[in-house]
Amino acid sequence: MQLPVLSSAEASNSCGSACGVAGRDTVDSACHENQAAELVEVPFENRRLELGASPDVGSFVRSIDLDITVECNLRCTYCFKEKWTEHMEERVAFDAMVWLLHASGPHRDLHVNFMGGEPLLRFKLIKKLVPFAKRRAAQLGKTIHFGMTTNGTLVTDDVIAFWKQWGMGFHTSIDGTPEVQDANRPTQSGRGSARLVEKSVPKILAYRPGVCARSTVTPETAGTLVDSYRYFRGLGYIDIAFVPGGPANWDDVSIAEFESQFQIVAKLVQEEFKLGNLIHLKGIGEWAAGEKRGRSPVSCGAGRSLLLVDIHGDIWPCHRWNKRSHATWRIGSIYEQFNEASRAVLDVKDQTALLEQDCEHCLANKMCSGGCPAENLEETGSVYRRHSNACKLTRAVARVAQSFHEEMVESENEVYVKEYC
């Protein structure tokens, strides 16, 4: 296999200390926008991998999301990704692996998560890329772990065999009962996708029984959590996450409905614990971890040790960033330069210290790190300010999780105590 061409440095980093790269907390949004605009555009056909386009200060990169395509075979009603039909060129994918190995500096344990679109549309590329990156990493004394976020509709026996061979992790996006799944996640033609996912789930769980069923909950589906939980358990899932999406679309009525349903789900999970079954329900473990830790969790890492490389080789804080509406947050390109000033707003030692709300006195402060920075930016205009509905939804989960934790500890449930305490 021919390796990607590496060039000598062709572009210097134009970010200066005047914008406070050394003192990250002082970077303001105007400086952020000005510095982002200074990046030099290079015609794609003339691009060569620029190993100088990596961090000089701040955090080294340990993980990347890799948008190997923005095409998808589903048309989810709440999707935040751009609806393009482009694929990442193979050369960009290979270059991104070499770039990560360089940008990770002294870190030896690295992670790549294939994103999309639906990444399994590029399974042929994945089969080439993973062995290449594993070998190249080993030559440098490093290890790369690969994962994937998939909608589950294209999982075949060949896919499972490849995942097994290379030890790949993943999680499945599945919203609930067939009625919920078909309404939220139709195919391009408008048909439901539940039948396709149901065919894949037995294969997936046979390979990794603990894989997560990640459900995006909308105000319209807030009343379906109990039915969806029972459906997930019927399929065999033991790790379930109900994640409210689009906080601006919620109101007090739908939030109350969500909390009521989540409380019933928690009671069902308690019954499983009493029977000796370990079930992971998102929110429960986070509360227990916060009780043990005694403080807010660390942030997700977006814009710090985690970055996205998109289909063109451009660098962003993570896959959640909308590249059309948030163009000034582009951190550079693996073919141009790394913009330290663009990243500086996020690359701070303690992001929770910059939150613009009274998080210190919030019930959920030990399990909440301030929300998704990209979602915050979309909803409030600031990466460090959450939408009020997002806070209400998190507190709803916290109330249920707190009660769950106290009852499990008081009853000395062996399964719960062993797992979480």
QUIVENSUL-V797546 format. One record per residue. N is the residue number from 1. RES is the residue in one small letter. PHI is phi in whole degrees, -180 to 180 (999 if undefined). PSI is psi as a letter, one per 30 degrees, with the letter a starting at -180 (999 if undefined). BURIAL is + if it has 24 or more other ideal C-beta (glycine too) atoms within 12 Angstrom, else -. Layout:
[[N | RES | PHI | PSI | BURIAL] [N | RES | PHI | PSI | BURIAL]]
This chain:
[[1 | m | 999 | k | -] [2 | q | -77 | k | -] [3 | l | -82 | l | -] [4 | p | -60 | k | +] [5 | v | -75 | k | -] [6 | l | -106 | k | -] [7 | s | -111 | l | -] [8 | s | -76 | l | -] [9 | a | -63 | k | -] [10 | e | -115 | f | -] [11 | a | -138 | k | +] [12 | s | -89 | l | -] [13 | n | -77 | j | +] [14 | s | -90 | g | +] [15 | c | -76 | k | +] [16 | g | -111 | l | -] [17 | s | -71 | f | -] [18 | a | -61 | f | -] [19 | c | -90 | g | +] [20 | g | 83 | h | +] [21 | v | -60 | e | +] [22 | a | -72 | e | -] [23 | g | -109 | i | -] [24 | r | -58 | e | +] [25 | d | -66 | f | -] [26 | t | -96 | f | -] [27 | v | -70 | k | +] [28 | d | -102 | l | -] [29 | s | -67 | e | -] [30 | a | -65 | e | -] [31 | c | -63 | e | +] [32 | h | -56 | e | +] [33 | e | -69 | e | -] [34 | n | -65 | e | -] [35 | q | -66 | e | +] [36 | a | -62 | e | +] [37 | a | -73 | f | -] [38 | e | -82 | f | +] [39 | l | -60 | k | +] [40 | v | -88 | k | -] [41 | e | -82 | k | -] [42 | v | -116 | k | +] [43 | p | -51 | k | -] [44 | f | -58 | e | -] [45 | e | -67 | f | -] [46 | n | -98 | g | -] [47 | r | -76 | k | +] [48 | r | -133 | k | +] [49 | l | -55 | k | +] [50 | e | -113 | j | +] [51 | l | -70 | f | +] [52 | g | -75 | f | +] [53 | a | -86 | i | +] [54 | s | -148 | l | +] [55 | p | -61 | k | +] [56 | d | -98 | e | +] [57 | v | -134 | l | -] [58 | g | 79 | a | +] [59 | s | -76 | k | +] [60 | f | -76 | l | +] [61 | v | -91 | k | +] [62 | r | -107 | f | +] [63 | s | -140 | k | +] [64 | i | -133 | k | +] [65 | d | -85 | k | +] [66 | l | -124 | j | +] [67 | d | -80 | i | +] [68 | i | -77 | f | +] [69 | t | -162 | l | +] [70 | v | -114 | g | +] [71 | e | -84 | k | +] [72 | c | -144 | k | +] [73 | n | -89 | f | +] [74 | l | -114 | l | +] [75 | r | -132 | i | +] [76 | c | -61 | k | +] [77 | t | -66 | f | +] [78 | y | -109 | g | +] [79 | c | -60 | k | +] [80 | f | -98 | f | +] [81 | k | -80 | l | +] [82 | e | -67 | k | +] [83 | k | -90 | i | -] [84 | w | -101 | l | -] [85 | t | -123 | g | -] [86 | e | -85 | l | +] [87 | h | -112 | l | +] [88 | m | -72 | k | +] [89 | e | -67 | k | +] [90 | e | -57 | e | +] [91 | r | -60 | e | +] [92 | v | -66 | e | +] [93 | a | -63 | e | +] [94 | f | -67 | e | +] [95 | d | -61 | e | +] [96 | a | -63 | e | +] [97 | m | -66 | e | +] [98 | v | -66 | e | +] [99 | w | -60 | e | +] [100 | l | -60 | e | +] [101 | l | -60 | e | +] [102 | h | -81 | e | +] [103 | a | -71 | f | +] [104 | s | -79 | f | +] [105 | g | 56 | b | -] [106 | p | -79 | f | -] [107 | h | -67 | k | +] [108 | r | -112 | f | -] [109 | d | -113 | j | -] [110 | l | -116 | l | +] [111 | h | -137 | k | +] [112 | v | -129 | k | +] [113 | n | -116 | j | +] [114 | f | -72 | k | +] [115 | m | -124 | l | +] [116 | g | -155 | b | +] [117 | g | 42 | a | +] [118 | e | -107 | j | +] [119 | p | -62 | f | +] [120 | l | -71 | f | +] [121 | l | -66 | f | +] [122 | r | -113 | h | +] [123 | f | -60 | e | +] [124 | k | -61 | e | -] [125 | l | -68 | e | +] [126 | i | -57 | e | +] [127 | k | -65 | f | +] [128 | k | -85 | e | -] [129 | l | -74 | e | +] [130 | v | -62 | e | +] [131 | p | -61 | e | -] [132 | f | -59 | e | +] [133 | a | -67 | e | +] [134 | k | -62 | e | +] [135 | r | -67 | e | -] [136 | r | -63 | e | +] [137 | a | -64 | e | +] [138 | a | -61 | e | -] [139 | q | -62 | f | -] [140 | l | -102 | g | -] [141 | g | 74 | g | -] [142 | k | -119 | l | +] [143 | t | -131 | k | +] [144 | i | -116 | k | +] [145 | h | -102 | k | +] [146 | f | -112 | k | +] [147 | g | -137 | a | +] [148 | m | -158 | k | +] [149 | t | -107 | j | +] [150 | t | -127 | k | +] [151 | n | -83 | f | +] [152 | g | 80 | g | +] [153 | t | -85 | f | +] [154 | l | -116 | g | +] [155 | v | -77 | k | +] [156 | t | -121 | l | -] [157 | d | -61 | e | -] [158 | d | -64 | e | -] [159 | v | -63 | e | +] [160 | i | -60 | e | +] [161 | a | -61 | e | -] [162 | f | -67 | e | +] [163 | w | -57 | e | +] [164 | k | -63 | e | -] [165 | q | -59 | e | -] [166 | w | -110 | g | +] [167 | g | 62 | h | -] [168 | m | -80 | k | +] [169 | g | -102 | l | +] [170 | f | -172 | l | +] [171 | h | -135 | l | +] [172 | t | -106 | k | +] [173 | s | -91 | j | +] [174 | i | -145 | k | +] [175 | d | -90 | f | +] [176 | g | 154 | b | +] [177 | t | -56 | l | +] [178 | p | -53 | e | +] [179 | e | -65 | e | -] [180 | v | -69 | e | +] [181 | q | -59 | e | +] [182 | d | -67 | e | +] [183 | a | -74 | e | +] [184 | n | -84 | e | +] [185 | r | -131 | i | +] [186 | p | -74 | l | +] [187 | t | -78 | l | -] [188 | q | -57 | e | -] [189 | s | -81 | f | -] [190 | g | 96 | f | -] [191 | r | -79 | l | -] [192 | g | -73 | l | +] [193 | s | -112 | f | +] [194 | a | -60 | e | +] [195 | r | -62 | e | -] [196 | l | -66 | e | +] [197 | v | -68 | e | +] [198 | e | -60 | e | +] [199 | k | -70 | e | -] [200 | s | -85 | e | +] [201 | v | -56 | e | +] [202 | p | -59 | e | -] [203 | k | -63 | e | +] [204 | i | -63 | e | +] [205 | l | -73 | f | +] [206 | a | -67 | e | -] [207 | y | -79 | e | +] [208 | r | -134 | j | +] [209 | p | -61 | f | -] [210 | g | -94 | g | -] [211 | v | -65 | k | +] [212 | c | -86 | k | +] [213 | a | -94 | j | +] [214 | r | -100 | j | +] [215 | s | -108 | k | +] [216 | t | -85 | k | +] [217 | v | -104 | k | +] [218 | t | -107 | l | +] [219 | p | -55 | e | +] [220 | e | -70 | f | +] [221 | t | -108 | g | +] [222 | a | -61 | f | +] [223 | g | -89 | g | +] [224 | t | -111 | g | +] [225 | l | -60 | e | +] [226 | v | -65 | e | +] [227 | d | -63 | e | +] [228 | s | -69 | e | +] [229 | y | -59 | e | +] [230 | r | -63 | e | -] [231 | y | -65 | e | +] [232 | f | -61 | e | +] [233 | r | -65 | e | +] [234 | g | -63 | e | -] [235 | l | -76 | f | +] [236 | g | 112 | g | +] [237 | y | -70 | k | +] [238 | i | -119 | g | +] [239 | d | -128 | j | +] [240 | i | -132 | k | +] [241 | a | -130 | j | +] [242 | f | -100 | j | +] [243 | v | -119 | j | +] [244 | p | -64 | k | +] [245 | g | -115 | l | +] [246 | g | 55 | i | +] [247 | p | -56 | f | +] [248 | a | -64 | f | -] [249 | n | -85 | f | +] [250 | w | -89 | l | +] [251 | d | -139 | l | -] [252 | d | -63 | e | -] [253 | v | -68 | e | -] [254 | s | -69 | e | +] [255 | i | -66 | e | +] [256 | a | -63 | e | -] [257 | e | -65 | e | +] [258 | f | -60 | e | +] [259 | e | -63 | e | +] [260 | s | -61 | e | -] [261 | q | -67 | e | +] [262 | f | -65 | e | +] [263 | q | -65 | e | +] [264 | i | -66 | e | +] [265 | v | -59 | e | +] [266 | a | -61 | e | +] [267 | k | -64 | e | +] [268 | l | -65 | e | +] [269 | v | -67 | e | +] [270 | q | -58 | e | +] [271 | e | -62 | e | -] [272 | e | -64 | e | +] [273 | f | -61 | e | +] [274 | k | -65 | f | -] [275 | l | -86 | f | -] [276 | g | 92 | g | -] [277 | n | -99 | k | -] [278 | l | -90 | j | +] [279 | i | -120 | k | +] [280 | h | -95 | j | +] [281 | l | -121 | j | +] [282 | k | -57 | k | +] [283 | g | 111 | e | +] [284 | i | -69 | e | +] [285 | g | -65 | e | +] [286 | e | -65 | e | +] [287 | w | -65 | e | +] [288 | a | -61 | e | +] [289 | a | -64 | e | +] [290 | g | -66 | e | +] [291 | e | -62 | e | +] [292 | k | -72 | e | -] [293 | r | -76 | e | -] [294 | g | 80 | g | -] [295 | r | -159 | l | -] [296 | s | -64 | k | +] [297 | p | -73 | l | +] [298 | v | -70 | l | -] [299 | s | -72 | l | +] [300 | c | -68 | f | +] [301 | g | 98 | f | +] [302 | a | -58 | k | +] [303 | g | 82 | g | +] [304 | r | -117 | c | +] [305 | s | -84 | f | +] [306 | l | -114 | k | +] [307 | l | -140 | l | +] [308 | l | -107 | k | +] [309 | v | -110 | j | +] [310 | d | -88 | a | +] [311 | i | -62 | f | +] [312 | h | -98 | f | +] [313 | g | 92 | g | +] [314 | d | -75 | l | +] [315 | i | -109 | k | +] [316 | w | -134 | l | +] [317 | p | -60 | e | +] [318 | c | -169 | a | +] [319 | h | -67 | f | +] [320 | r | -78 | f | +] [321 | w | -68 | k | +] [322 | n | -87 | j | +] [323 | k | -75 | f | +] [324 | r | -82 | e | -] [325 | s | -88 | f | -] [326 | h | -120 | h | +] [327 | a | -59 | e | -] [328 | t | -72 | f | +] [329 | w | -92 | g | +] [330 | r | -64 | k | +] [331 | i | -94 | f | +] [332 | g | 133 | b | +] [333 | s | -158 | k | +] [334 | i | -69 | f | +] [335 | y | -108 | g | +] [336 | e | -129 | d | +] [337 | q | -160 | l | +] [338 | f | -106 | j | +] [339 | n | -91 | j | +] [340 | e | -62 | e | +] [341 | a | -67 | e | +] [342 | s | -65 | e | +] [343 | r | -83 | f | +] [344 | a | -61 | e | +] [345 | v | -62 | e | +] [346 | l | -99 | f | +] [347 | d | -85 | i | +] [348 | v | -124 | l | +] [349 | k | -67 | e | -] [350 | d | -137 | j | -] [351 | q | -67 | e | +] [352 | t | -64 | f | +] [353 | a | -70 | f | -] [354 | l | -98 | f | +] [355 | l | -62 | k | +] [356 | e | -94 | g | -] [357 | q | -118 | l | +] [358 | d | -81 | i | -] [359 | c | -74 | f | +] [360 | e | -59 | e | -] [361 | h | -104 | g | -] [362 | c | -87 | k | +] [363 | l | -56 | e | +] [364 | a | -94 | g | +] [365 | n | -68 | f | +] [366 | k | -89 | f | +] [367 | m | -121 | f | +] [368 | c | -121 | k | +] [369 | s | -102 | g | +] [370 | g | 108 | g | +] [371 | g | 82 | l | +] [372 | c | -73 | k | +] [373 | p | -57 | e | +] [374 | a | -69 | e | +] [375 | e | -65 | e | +] [376 | n | -57 | e | +] [377 | l | -61 | e | +] [378 | e | -65 | e | +] [379 | e | -86 | e | +] [380 | t | -127 | f | +] [381 | g | 87 | g | -] [382 | s | -138 | k | +] [383 | v | -70 | f | +] [384 | y | -110 | g | +] [385 | r | -134 | k | +] [386 | r | -89 | l | +] [387 | h | -67 | k | +] [388 | s | -58 | e | -] [389 | n | -68 | e | +] [390 | a | -63 | e | +] [391 | c | -64 | e | +] [392 | k | -62 | e | +] [393 | l | -67 | e | +] [394 | t | -66 | e | +] [395 | r | -66 | e | +] [396 | a | -61 | e | +] [397 | v | -63 | e | +] [398 | a | -63 | e | +] [399 | r | -62 | e | +] [400 | v | -67 | e | +] [401 | a | -66 | e | +] [402 | q | -62 | e | +] [403 | s | -62 | e | +] [404 | f | -58 | e | +] [405 | h | -61 | e | +] [406 | e | -62 | e | -] [407 | e | -68 | e | -] [408 | m | -68 | e | +] [409 | v | -70 | e | -] [410 | e | -62 | e | -] [411 | s | -84 | f | -] [412 | e | 56 | h | -] [413 | n | -64 | j | +] [414 | e | -63 | e | -] [415 | v | -64 | e | +] [416 | y | -67 | e | +] [417 | v | -60 | e | -] [418 | k | -64 | e | -] [419 | e | -81 | e | -] [420 | y | -119 | f | +] [421 | c | -109 | 999 | -]]
